[in-house]
Structures are given as structure tokens and as C-alpha cells.
């Protein structure tokens, strides 16, 4: 079937990147992309393989609480803002 399609800029970029990487024509690349997208929708959610993330140790030193890392980041940010304020006053 022959038709005219208007592609979004990001879709065009993805197609061109894939064409370059696979050395396939525009027609082949577009057909593969459409086929893959339409096939993915047909698969029932129950038959998909569950996503599994393997946990790894963070390698933190003794005494560092990973739950308190945001607090540490906030304290460092406050210190940086104070230093900037002092530097502005000194000008």
C-alpha cells in the first residue's frame, strides 16, 4: 500500500538513526518499526516476563545510612548557598 505520512521530528530522527545503524532502506525500517509496535500491543500483559532488578551492595562505608543521603545532600546545598551569600557580601 502506498500512502503519505507526516512524522514527528523525534520519530524521523529515530528512523534515520536506525536506517544508518542497520543499513536498511527507509521502507524496510519503517515497516519493521510499525510491525514491532503493533505486535507489542497484541501481547496480553499476563504473558510478559516480569521485570526483575538484581540488587547489589552500594559499597557504603560503615556508619553511613543510605536513608539519610538526601539529608546530607540538603546540608551540602545549604552550605553552598551560605558560601555564595558570603561571597556576594564581600564584593
CORDA-V102266 format. One line per field, one symbol per residue. ss: DSSP state (~ for helix, > for strand, _ for the rest). phi: phi as a letter, one per 20 degrees, with the letter a starting at -180 (. if undefined). burial: b if it has 9 or more other C-alpha atoms within 8 Angstrom, else e. A space follows every 10 residues. Layout:
ss: ???
phi: ???
burial: ???
This chain:
ss: ________~~ ~~~~~~~~~~ ~~___~~~~~ ~~~~~~~~~~ ~~__~~~___ __________ _____~~~~~ ~~~~~~~~~~ ~~~~~~~~~~ _
phi: .dbdcdefgf ffffffffgf feldfgffff ffffgfffff ffffffefff fcdffcffmf fgneeffdff ffffffffff ffffffffff f
burial: eeeeeeeeee ebeebbebbe eeebebeebb eeeeeeeeee eeeeeeeeee eeeeeeeeee eeeeeeeeee eeeeeeeeee eeeeeeeeee e
